[in-house]
Amino acid sequence: GETKRLPYTLPVIGQEGEIKDIVFDLEYHIPGSNALFVKTVTNQITLRSSILGIGIDASNISAPNQPFSMKISLSPNSNDTLHNLALKVEYPTGFTFRGSSPGTFSGNNIWYIGDLMAATPQIITVTGDITGFNDEERVFRFYAGEFDKTNNDISPVYVSKIHSVVLNKPFLSARIDEDLQTIPIQASQSVP
């Protein structure tokens, strides 16, 4: 018997922590025989990191019925350029999209990134309003990966993340009477 080891680099795409089944099929002939023998082995691997990183820069607390903004950053976790990338955001109930920079590609929640190099992360700023009552929670869901032009969606998803925002009354608020007008002031506002 002879043993041969053939090194092979296998690119595996998925989300961090995802478990993948890797199936190996070995087909071989024995000298002097026309019979084909097949040996199949399945191994599970856990992905230690995704090829794409996503960061969310946004507050975890917001006053109800106030403007809200967030910055989403995408960057490769390797030196390789990633191609045909897109970002999709699922907004919670009570969030009204007002705008973004850069603008969306499709609807108000899909951005086509295209090619992304390690040295140049992509930053997307989203603004809108969050409505609701005190102590309610709003959950944003973010998906980034390869853009599927046929379905106008992301497939496969390389990375996903959630960001929760709790609606709370502001820590500081005041009312000022000025010429018989009452103007509410909240901690995040300036006095006119």
Sequence and secondary structure as in RCSB ss.txt:
>XXXX:A:sequence
GETKRLPYTLPVIGQEGEIKDIVFDLEYHIPGSNALFVKTVTNQITLRSSILGIGIDASNISAPNQPFSMKISLS
PNSNDTLHNLALKVEYPTGFTFRGSSPGTFSGNNIWYIGDLMAATPQIITVTGDITGFNDEERVFRFYAGEFDKT
NNDISPVYVSKIHSVVLNKPFLSARIDEDLQTIPIQASQSVP
>XXXX:A:secstr
               TT EEEEEEEEEEE TT   EEEEEEEEEEE SS SEEEEEE  SEE TTEEEEEEEEEE
ESSSS EEEEEEEEE  TTEEEEEEES  SBTTTEEEEEEE TTS EEEEEEEEE   TT EEEEEEEEEEEETT
TTEEEEEEEEEEEEEEE   S EEEEEETTEEEEEETT    
